[in-house]
Amino acid sequence: MFTPDHIVHCFIGNLAKRPRTFMLLGLFYPRRGAVEHYQEELFSL
C-alpha cells in the first residue's frame, strides 16, 4: 500500500458535535500514473 509507485490520499471528516476533532474515514491509493496532479510532500521546506 505505501510503496513508491502509489500515491496515498486520506479521507478525513468531523462530527457536528465536535467540529475541531477529525477522524480518518478511509484511504485511497491509486498508482502514480493514474493521477495527473499530486503533492510529493506534506510540508515542503
N, C-alpha and C positions, 0 to 999 in steps of 0.2 A: 504494500500500500504506500509506504513512504519510500519511494525509490526515485532516482534521478529522472526517470522517463515519465513520471506522473506529476501533476500539479494538484495539491490538496486545497480544497475550499471548505470552509466551515460554515454551517448554517447555525446562527445563534438567535435567540429570542428572549423575551422577558414576559412577565406577567403583569397584568394591570395593577394588582395589589402591591407589587414590588418593582417599580419601573427602573430602579437603578441596579437590579440584580439580573444578570444574564445567565443563560444555560445553553449548553451545546445541544442542538437538536439533531444534527446529522452531519455527515461528511460526504463530499463528492470529489472524486479523484480521477479525472479524465487524463488521457495521455497528452503530453505536451503538444503534439501535432494537431490535436483536435480543438485546441483553444487558441484563438487569434491573439488576444492580449492577456498578459499575466504579469504579476508582480513578483520579482525574484526574491526580495527580502521584505520582511515586515517593517523593519526600521533600517533605513539606509543612512549612513553617516556622510 
